[in-house]
């Protein structure tokens, strides 16, 4: 049995068909932060390897990571880690079958965003020696 109308419809739903929903944006951000953390891990590993190689190479790596651009990248990486952690906890609740109601999903998404910002601020303050 061949589907005669197959040519009249899209092969699969695409972003151009659906309007972006709040939970969709959070899901896409979760995936992007996962990739971003892999890049950050590479950067931190490079810093540790430079420490193991020699002092001159470490000074170069340390200068790059402590520059304004390096500091910005590290803060964004810290936010990505915080967001990924908070959203992962949200997904654990979803895995247990809780939190699928629209209002609960909306509020848990806001909690993820707020929690990631708060954790990032705490992390930056701790790294600066405030706490």
N, C-alpha and C positions, 0 to 999 in steps of 0.2 A: 504494500500500500504506500504509494507515494503521496507526499503532502503537496497538493497542487498550489496552495497559496504561499509556499515558502519564500518565493521571491518578493512578495509584497510586504514583508515585515523584516525588522532587523534580526541579524543572527543572534545577538545577545544584547541585553540592556546595557547601555553605555551612559557615561556621565552627561552626555548631551540630552538624554531622554529624561533623567531624573533631576529635579532641582536639589541642590545640596542641602541636606538636612544636618542638624546639629550633631547627631550621633555619627553621621557619615564623615563629617569633618574631623571629629575626634578620632574615629577609626583610622582615617588616612594619616592624621598627625601621629598616631601611635606607631604606624609602620615607618613613617619618615624618621621619627626619633630613634627607632631601632637601628636604622641604617646609620643615622648620625652618631649614635653611640659606638658603632663599629669603627667609624672614622676617628672618633675621639680616643678610642682604645689604641688605635694605631699610633696616634700622636703621643700618648702617654708611654706606650711601649718604646717608642723612639727615644723619649727622654730618659727612660731607665737604661736602655742600651748605650746611650751616649755617656751616662754615668759610669757604666762598666768599661767602656772603651778607653777613654782618657780624659784628662781634665779640660783640655782645650776644646775638644768636641762637645763635652758637657756644657761648657760656658756658652758655646754657640746655641745649643738646643735650649738651654735655660734662658738665654737672652730672647730667643724667639717666643718661648711660651710665656715669659713675663712681660713682653711688650704689650702695647695697648691692644693690638689686633689679637695677639695670643690670649690675653686676658679676656677679651670679648668672646673668643671662641670657647674658652674654658667655662665661662659663665653660661653661655648658650648650651654647652654640653652638660653642665650641671642641671640646667632646667630640663633638658631632654631626659636625663636620668630620672629626675624627680617626676616628670610627667609620665614616663614609662612605668615607673613604680606605682604611682597612684592609679593609673589606668589599668595596670595589671591586677591590682587589688579589686578594682571595679569588675574586671572580667572574672575574677574568682567568684564573686557574688553571682554574676550571671551564670557561671557554670553550675552553681548550686540551684539554679532556677529562680533566683530572687532578683527583683529590680527591673523587670521588663515593662512595667506600666509606664506610660508616656511621661507622667509627672515625675516618677521616681528616676527614670532614665535621664530626664532633663536636670534634675537636682544632683544626681550623682556625677553628671558631666561638669556641672558648675563646681562641685566639690573637688573633682580631679584638677580642674584649672586653678582653683584657689589653693589647693594643697600643694600643687607643683610650684606655684609662685612663692608660697610661704617657705617651703623646704629649700628653694633656691636662695631666698634671702637669708635664711638661717645658715646655709652652707657658706655663703659669701662672708657673712659676719664672723663665722667661726674661723674661716681662713685668714681673715684680717686681724684676728686676735681679740675681737670685741668680747667674746664669751670666754 
